[in-house]
C-alpha cells in the first residue's frame, strides 16, 4: 500500500526523539532497500493524518510576524504506574500544543520549526 501511495503514509523508526520520520517517495526507497531485511521490523507504517491548514501567526524571537498556513498538533501525556499486577496510577497529566507552518513535514519546537501554542476551547 505504501509503495503504491506513499503520500498517504508516514514511516516511523522506533527510536527516541523526533525528526526521523520518513515521508513521500523516500518511503519507497527505504522499503525497497529493506525488502529482505529483518531491519524492516524497526519501522512502523502509519496512515498520515491530512489536517486542513489554518491561517495563524508564528511568534518567534527575532523573526518578523507574518501570516502563515499552519498545522497544530496536540500531544496528551499520561502517567502509568504498576506494582506487580496492581495498577497504582493511570492518569492524564498534561498536554502540549505545538503549531508549525504547513510547509514542514516534520520537526518540533526544539528543532526550531514549531512554536508552543495554547488551545482556544469553544
N, C-alpha and C positions, 0 to 999 in steps of 0.2 A: 504494500500500500504506500509506503513512504517513497519507494523508488518511482512509483507512478505519479505521486502528488506530493513532492517534498515540501511545498509551501503550506501544507495543511498540518505539518508536524514540527515538533522540536525534539531533537535527540539530546538527552541529558546524561552526561557522565556521572557516575555515582562517586563523587568526592566532595569534600568540604569546599565552601566558598562559591562565589558566583563568577560569572563572566566566562564560563566554559561551555555554555550551551551551543549547539550546532543547528544552523538554520538553512533552509532553501537547498540549493544544489549541492552544498557542502555535505548535506546528509547522505546523498547518493555516493559521493566519494568515500566517505568514512565507511558506510555499509559495504560497499564493494571491496574496499581494502581489507575489511574484517570478515569477509564472506565465510571462510572456512576456519576461523579462529575462535577459540574459547574467550578471547578478549572481548568479543561482541557482547557477552553477558554482563559486562561492566557498564552498559548503557541501558537507559530506559527510553522508549519511544512514546511520546505523549502527543495527544491532539493539541494543536496550537489554538489558543483562545484568540478570537478575532474581535476585539472590542472596537467600539465606534470612538474615534478620537473626538476630543472636545477642545475648544479654544481656551487657553489659560496662559497665565504669566508664570515663568520660572524665575524666582528671585535668587540670585547668586551674588556673593560679594565680588565687586569689581567688574561685573558684567552689566551691560545696558538692559533695561527692561523692555522686552518685546513680546508681542503676542505669538504664541506657538500652537501648533497642533499637538495635543498631549494625550498621553495614556496614564492612568493611575493604577497602581497595584496595591491591594490590601493584603497584608500578612497578619495572621492571627496566631498568637503564641499560646502554647499550653504547657502546663507542668504536670508531670505524671510520676508518682512515686509509689513503689510497691515494697512490701516487706514480706518476702516469701510469696505465698499465694494471695495475701491480703492487699487490696488496694488501699493506700493511705491517703492519697491526694490525686485528684484529677480535675483540674480547673483551667478555664481560660484566664490567662494572667496579663494579657495586654494585646496591643495591636500596633502596627506600623503602616502608615500610608505613604507611599512614595509616588511621585509623578515625574515623568520624563517626556521629552519630545518624542513624537511617534516615529521619527526617523531612526531612532536607536532600537535595535532588536534586543540588545542585552546590555546589562550594566546597571549598577545601583548607585546609591548615594556616595559610598566610599570611593567608587571609581570616578566620581565627578560627573556622571551622566544624569542622575536623578536628583531630585530635591525632596526633602521632608515635606509632608503636606498634612492638612487637617481635614477630616471629613465634615461635610455640612449635611446633617441628617434632617430630612424634611418629612 
